[in-house]
Amino acid sequence: MTDIDTGVEPSPFEGPTPTRARRAFRIALSVALVATAIVTALLLTRDAPVAATAGHNHAASAGAGAAPVALDAEAARRIGVTFAAVTAGPITTDVRTLGQVTWDETRATAFAPKVEGWVERLHVDFTGQEVREGEALLDIYSPMLVAAQEELLLAARLVQDVAGGTDEARRGAEDMLASARRRLQYWDIPAADIEQIEHAGRASRVITLRATSSGVVVEKSVISGQKVMAGETLYRLADLRTVWVDGQVFEHDLALVRTGQRVSVEIQAYPGERWTGTVTYVYPLIDPATRTARLRVELGNAGRRLKPGMFATLLLAGSLRQNVLSVPRSAVLATGARSIVFLKAANGTLEPRDVVAGVASDDRLEIRSGLIAGDTVVASATFLIDAESNLKAALGSMAGMPGMDAPRARPVPAGPDTSAMPGMKMEPPRKNPPAVDHSSHGMADTLATPKLPVRRED
């Protein structure tokens, strides 16, 4: 009988003799247990620093959520930082805003005939044409006007026929004639045209309708041959001898605007010239989207130089206030919830400081609290300084969190000078670990020649 030795070693979990597979398994199991313990400890202690730092009140410091910034002279020059002193002096609370010229709504009129009919001819046939009171606008054929002319002529003949009759007959005829004349006058037919009809002795097929006021045609909605209805607006006229300028002021400037206030107006089309007007009305509503209020300024326009649609700049002179602390407007950074300046400390650092701002002029802003006269603040590049300050504050708040500690620098062994070679650092030489004798650990059998299958014959 022949037996074949397969050379397969027994399972590492069986038998008392330690093998290489069993030792490897034990080492892997130990490493896994240590790693599990480390991960568990980190998870259990992860929230501890957060809870500890939650009770710290960052708002107690000046400029909540920001940290002081240190800049040398070269860095400040490179990003454009300039400084200005807090001064005490007079400040004028002027309000400058934009507006647009429009026509005076109180001097605008609409032409709407009081009879229906068909337009035979237009005497004013384009928008923008200037019209004077009594000037012919259009000729209209209206059966109602023809009937009214016939009644007028009939009443006029009746007055002539009863001229030699009784007083009562004459009074009745004259009353009918006056009634026919009034009827045409109520339809805006001028007295001169009515007299001409009586003088001609016959009714006219078309009647000329005339303007009841002077102005410029700003709207026209009629063409020749069109049928028009009674009350339909055919022309809209605006008297441009006086115009309005509609402006808008921000909500925080609304307290500086009042009715009757004098306003200086500059028109973009006429550089170097100024008009003087008066605030005639401040609208009672605030636009929720822009947070502005509308105001109306009335201007004289005798030469017709101001045209509706022109852009204008409004300057409202406010009151002059004495001995007011102020800084350049660019020094204050408004975040919506508060106003911040960066104060230059004695050691040169830039410290954030909350301030309460007041009224503003063209280039300066009142400081009601937070600074004193003589302080030095950042006057430009404030936004960049604020970004650096917030970044430092954010990094400082994470210093106590696990894994956020700054790594310690390890000394570099002395070696060749590589400072002249940018980006090249010499790694310290690595030493091979000394050989370890594993014979005492039962590792000698792992170095033995592996067994080969042996064929035996009985």
C-alpha positions in Angstrom: 0.0 0.0 0.0 1.4 3.4 -1.0 0.8 6.6 1.0 1.3 10.0 -0.4 2.5 12.8 1.9 0.8 16.0 0.6 3.0 18.3 2.7 0.0 20.3 4.0 0.5 21.7 7.5 -2.2 21.3 10.1 -4.5 24.2 10.8 -3.0 27.1 12.8 -5.8 26.8 15.3 -5.0 23.2 16.1 -2.1 21.7 17.9 0.2 23.2 20.5 3.1 23.8 18.2 3.3 27.5 17.2 3.5 28.1 13.5 4.1 31.2 11.3 0.4 31.5 10.3 -0.7 31.4 14.0 1.8 34.1 15.0 0.7 36.4 12.1 -2.9 36.0 13.1 -2.1 36.9 16.7 -0.2 40.0 15.6 -3.1 41.2 13.3 -5.6 40.6 16.1 -3.6 42.6 18.5 -3.2 45.5 16.1 -7.0 45.5 15.4 -7.8 45.6 19.1 -5.5 48.5 19.7 -6.9 50.5 16.7 -10.5 49.8 17.9 -9.6 51.2 21.3 -8.1 54.3 19.9 -11.1 55.0 17.6 -13.5 54.5 20.5 -11.6 56.9 22.7 -11.6 59.6 20.0 -15.3 59.2 19.5 -16.1 59.4 23.2 -14.0 62.6 23.7 -14.9 64.3 20.4 -17.7 66.4 21.9 -15.9 67.4 25.1 -14.0 70.4 23.7 -17.1 71.6 21.9 -19.0 71.6 25.1 -16.2 73.4 26.9 -16.0 76.1 24.3 -19.7 76.6 24.0 -19.8 78.5 27.2 -17.2 81.1 26.1 -18.8 84.4 25.1 -17.1 85.8 22.0 -19.4 88.7 21.9 -17.9 90.1 25.0 -14.8 91.3 23.1 -14.8 94.4 20.9 -15.9 93.5 17.4 -17.7 90.2 18.1 -16.6 87.4 15.8 -13.3 89.2 14.8 -9.7 89.2 16.0 -6.9 91.8 16.0 -4.8 91.8 12.9 -1.0 92.5 12.8 0.4 94.0 9.6 3.9 95.3 8.9 4.4 98.4 6.8 5.2 96.5 3.7 2.1 94.3 3.9 -0.1 97.3 4.6 1.3 99.2 1.6 0.9 96.2 -0.7 -2.9 95.9 0.0 -3.5 99.6 0.1 -4.1 100.2 3.8 -4.3 103.9 4.8 -5.1 105.5 8.1 -7.1 108.5 9.3 -7.6 110.3 12.6 -11.0 110.6 14.4 -11.6 114.4 14.3 -14.2 116.6 16.0 -15.6 119.4 13.9 -18.6 120.6 11.9 -20.5 118.3 9.5 -23.1 119.2 7.0 -25.9 116.7 6.5 -26.5 116.9 2.8 -28.6 114.4 0.9 -27.7 113.7 -2.7 -30.0 111.5 -4.8 -31.1 110.8 -8.3 -34.3 111.8 -10.0 -36.1 112.0 -13.3 -37.9 114.9 -15.0 -41.6 114.5 -15.6 -44.5 116.7 -16.5 -46.6 118.5 -13.9 -49.7 116.3 -13.4 -51.7 119.2 -12.1 -51.2 121.0 -15.5 -52.0 118.0 -17.7 -55.4 117.8 -19.6 -57.1 115.2 -21.7 -59.1 116.1 -24.8 -62.2 113.9 -25.1 -65.1 115.0 -27.3 -68.6 115.0 -25.8 -70.2 113.7 -28.9 -69.7 110.7 -31.1 -68.8 110.9 -34.7 -66.2 110.3 -37.4 -62.9 112.1 -37.7 -62.7 113.8 -41.1 -59.3 115.6 -40.7 -56.6 116.0 -38.1 -55.0 119.4 -37.5 -52.7 118.0 -34.8 -51.3 114.8 -36.0 -48.2 113.8 -34.1 -47.0 113.4 -30.5 -44.9 116.3 -29.2 -46.6 119.0 -31.1 -47.2 122.1 -29.1 -50.8 123.3 -28.9 -52.3 126.6 -27.8 -55.7 127.1 -26.2 -58.4 127.5 -29.0 -56.2 125.9 -31.7 -58.0 123.5 -34.0 -57.4 119.8 -33.2 -59.6 118.0 -35.6 -62.7 118.2 -37.9 -65.5 115.8 -37.0 -68.8 114.7 -38.6 -71.4 114.1 -36.0 -75.2 113.7 -36.6 -75.7 115.1 -33.1 -73.9 118.3 -34.1 -75.8 118.6 -37.4 -79.1 118.3 -35.5 -78.0 120.9 -33.0 -77.1 123.3 -35.8 -80.5 122.9 -37.4 -82.2 123.7 -34.1 -80.0 126.8 -33.8 -80.9 128.1 -37.2 -84.6 127.4 -36.6 -84.5 129.4 -33.4 -82.7 132.2 -35.1 -85.4 132.4 -37.9 -88.1 132.2 -35.2 -86.7 135.3 -33.5 -86.8 137.2 -36.7 -90.4 136.1 -37.5 -91.8 137.2 -34.2 -89.9 140.4 -34.0 -93.1 142.4 -34.5 -95.2 140.2 -32.3 -96.1 140.3 -28.6 -93.5 140.5 -25.9 -94.3 137.0 -24.8 -93.7 135.5 -28.3 -90.4 137.4 -28.6 -89.3 136.2 -25.1 -90.1 132.6 -26.1 -88.2 132.8 -29.3 -85.2 134.3 -27.7 -85.2 131.7 -25.0 -85.2 128.9 -27.7 -82.2 130.6 -29.4 -80.2 130.9 -26.2 -81.0 127.3 -25.4 -79.7 126.2 -28.8 -76.5 128.2 -28.4 -75.9 126.8 -24.9 -76.3 123.2 -26.2 -73.4 123.8 -28.7 -71.3 125.5 -26.1 -71.7 122.6 -23.7 -70.2 120.4 -26.4 -67.1 122.7 -26.4 -68.1 124.6 -29.6 -66.6 128.1 -29.2 -69.0 131.1 -29.3 -67.2 132.5 -32.4 -67.9 129.3 -34.4 -71.6 129.4 -33.2 -71.9 133.0 -34.4 -70.4 132.0 -37.8 -73.0 129.2 -38.2 -75.8 131.7 -37.5 -74.2 134.2 -39.9 -73.9 131.6 -42.7 -77.6 130.6 -42.2 -77.0 126.9 -42.9 -75.7 123.8 -41.0 -72.2 122.6 -41.7 -71.5 118.9 -42.3 -68.3 118.9 -40.2 -67.5 120.9 -37.1 -64.0 121.8 -35.9 -63.1 120.8 -32.4 -60.5 123.0 -30.7 -58.1 122.7 -27.7 -59.5 123.8 -24.4 -56.0 124.4 -22.9 -52.4 124.9 -24.0 -49.7 122.3 -23.8 -47.6 119.7 -25.6 -49.1 116.6 -26.9 -47.7 113.7 -24.8 -50.2 111.1 -25.9 -52.2 110.8 -29.2 -54.7 108.0 -29.8 -56.6 109.1 -32.9 -56.2 108.9 -36.7 -58.0 110.4 -39.6 -61.2 108.5 -40.5 -61.6 106.9 -37.1 -65.0 106.7 -35.4 -64.8 108.1 -31.9 -67.2 107.7 -29.0 -68.3 110.4 -26.6 -65.9 110.7 -23.7 -63.1 108.8 -25.5 -59.6 110.4 -24.8 -58.0 111.4 -28.1 -55.2 113.7 -26.9 -53.4 114.2 -23.7 -51.7 117.6 -23.2 -49.1 118.7 -20.7 -48.1 122.2 -19.9 -44.3 122.1 -19.6 -43.9 125.7 -18.3 -43.5 123.9 -15.0 -42.1 120.4 -14.5 -41.6 118.0 -11.7 -38.5 116.0 -10.7 -39.3 112.7 -9.0 -36.5 111.6 -6.7 -35.9 108.9 -4.2 -34.2 109.1 -0.8 -33.2 106.2 1.4 -35.2 105.5 4.5 -32.4 106.6 6.9 -32.2 110.0 5.1 -36.0 110.6 5.3 -35.7 112.7 8.5 -33.6 115.2 6.6 -36.3 115.9 4.0 -39.3 118.2 4.5 -41.9 120.0 2.4 -40.9 123.4 1.3 -37.2 122.6 1.5 -35.0 124.2 -1.2 -33.3 121.8 -3.6 -30.4 122.3 -6.0 -30.9 120.3 -9.3 -28.3 119.4 -11.8 -29.2 118.0 -15.2 -27.0 115.6 -17.0 -27.7 117.3 -20.4 -26.5 120.7 -19.1 -23.2 120.1 -17.1 -22.2 123.0 -14.9 -25.7 124.5 -14.7 -28.1 124.3 -11.7 -31.8 124.9 -11.2 -33.3 125.7 -7.9 -36.6 124.1 -6.9 -38.8 123.3 -3.9 -39.9 120.0 -2.3 -43.6 120.1 -2.8 -44.6 116.6 -1.7 -43.0 113.6 0.1 -44.9 110.4 -0.7 -46.2 108.5 2.4 -45.1 105.1 1.3 -41.8 103.2 1.5 -40.8 100.9 -1.4 -40.2 97.6 0.4 -37.7 96.4 -2.2 -35.4 99.4 -2.3 -36.2 100.9 1.1 -36.6 104.3 -0.4 -39.3 107.0 -0.4 -40.3 109.2 -3.3 -40.3 113.0 -3.2 -41.4 115.6 -5.7 -39.5 118.8 -6.6 -41.2 121.5 -8.7 -39.1 123.5 -11.2 -39.8 126.4 -13.5 -39.2 125.7 -17.2 -39.8 128.9 -19.1 -37.4 128.0 -21.9 -38.7 124.5 -22.3 -35.1 123.2 -21.8 -36.1 120.6 -19.2 -37.8 117.7 -21.0 -39.7 114.8 -19.4 -37.5 111.8 -19.2 -34.2 113.6 -18.4 -32.1 112.4 -15.5 -31.3 114.8 -12.7 -29.2 114.9 -9.5 -30.9 116.4 -6.4 -28.9 118.0 -3.6 -30.9 118.8 -0.5 -28.9 121.0 1.9 -29.4 119.9 5.5 -28.4 121.4 8.7 -24.9 122.2 9.8 -23.9 120.4 13.1 -21.0 121.6 15.2 -18.4 119.6 17.2 -19.3 116.2 15.8 -16.9 113.2 15.9 -16.4 111.9 12.4 -14.3 109.5 10.3 -14.0 109.0 6.5 -17.0 107.0 5.2 -14.7 104.3 3.9 -13.4 103.6 7.4 -16.8 102.2 8.6 -17.8 98.7 7.5 -21.5 98.2 7.8 -22.5 94.6 8.1 -26.3 95.2 8.5 -26.4 94.2 12.2 -23.6 96.6 13.3 -20.9 99.0 12.1 -17.2 98.2 12.6 -14.0 100.2 12.4 -10.4 98.9 12.8 -8.6 100.9 15.5 -4.8 101.2 15.3 -3.5 100.2 18.8 -0.3 101.4 20.4 1.5 98.2 19.5 0.6 98.6 15.8 -2.1 95.9 15.7 -5.5 96.7 14.1 -8.3 95.9 16.6 -11.9 95.7 15.5 -14.2 98.1 17.3 -18.0 98.3 17.2 -19.3 101.9 16.7 -22.6 103.6 16.4 -22.8 105.7 13.2 -24.9 108.8 12.8 -25.5 111.2 9.9 -23.3 111.3 6.8 -22.0 114.0 4.5 -20.4 113.4 1.1 -17.1 112.1 2.5 -17.5 111.8 6.3 -19.6 109.8 8.7 -20.6 110.8 12.3 -19.5 108.5 15.1 -21.8 108.7 18.1 -20.0 106.1 20.3 -17.1 103.7 20.2 -14.3 106.1 19.4 -12.7 109.3 20.9 -11.1 112.2 19.2 -7.5 111.5 18.2 -7.9 107.7 17.6 -6.4 106.4 14.4 -8.5 104.0 12.3 -8.1 102.2 9.0 -9.4 104.4 6.2 -9.1 102.1 3.2 -9.0 98.4 2.4 -11.2 97.9 5.5 -12.9 94.9 3.8 -9.6 93.1 3.4 -8.7 93.7 7.0 -12.1 92.4 8.1 -11.7 89.2 6.1 -8.3 88.6 7.7 -9.7 89.3 11.2 -12.7 86.9 10.7 -10.3 84.2 9.4 -8.1 84.5 12.5 -11.1 84.4 14.8 -12.4 81.3 13.1 -9.1 79.5 13.3 -8.7 80.5 17.0 -12.1 79.1 17.9 -11.1 75.7 16.5 -7.8 75.5 18.4 -9.2 73.3 21.1 -10.9 70.8 18.8 -9.4 67.3 18.5 -7.0 67.1 15.5 -6.8 70.9 15.2 -3.6 71.4 17.2 -0.8 72.9 15.3 1.9 70.2 14.4 5.2 70.6 16.1 8.2 71.3 13.9 10.7 68.5 14.0 14.4 69.4 13.9 16.1 68.8 10.6 19.5 67.1 10.9 22.5 69.1 9.8 23.4 68.5 6.2 24.4 70.3 3.0 23.0 73.8 2.6 20.0 73.6 0.2 18.7 77.2 0.8 19.8 78.2 -2.7 17.7 75.4 -4.2 14.0 76.5 -4.0 11.7 73.7 -3.1 14.5 71.2 -2.4 14.8 69.8 1.1 17.3 67.1 2.0 15.6 64.2 3.8 17.6 62.9 6.8 19.5 59.7 6.1 17.6 56.6 7.0 19.4 53.9 8.9 18.6 50.2 8.4 17.2 48.7 11.6 19.5 46.2 13.2 19.0 42.6 12.6 16.9 40.8 15.3 17.5 37.3 16.4 14.1 35.5 16.4 15.5 32.1 17.3 14.3 32.5 20.9 10.8 33.3 19.7 10.2 30.1 17.9 10.8 31.6 14.5 13.6 29.2 13.6 11.2 26.7 12.1 9.9 29.3 9.7 13.3 29.6 8.1 13.7 25.9 7.6 13.5 24.4 4.1 9.8 23.7 3.3 8.8 20.1 3.2 8.2 18.4 -0.1 5.8 15.6 -0.8 7.4 12.2 -0.1 6.2 9.1 -1.9 6.4 6.0 0.4 5.8 2.4 -0.5 5.0 -0.3 1.9 
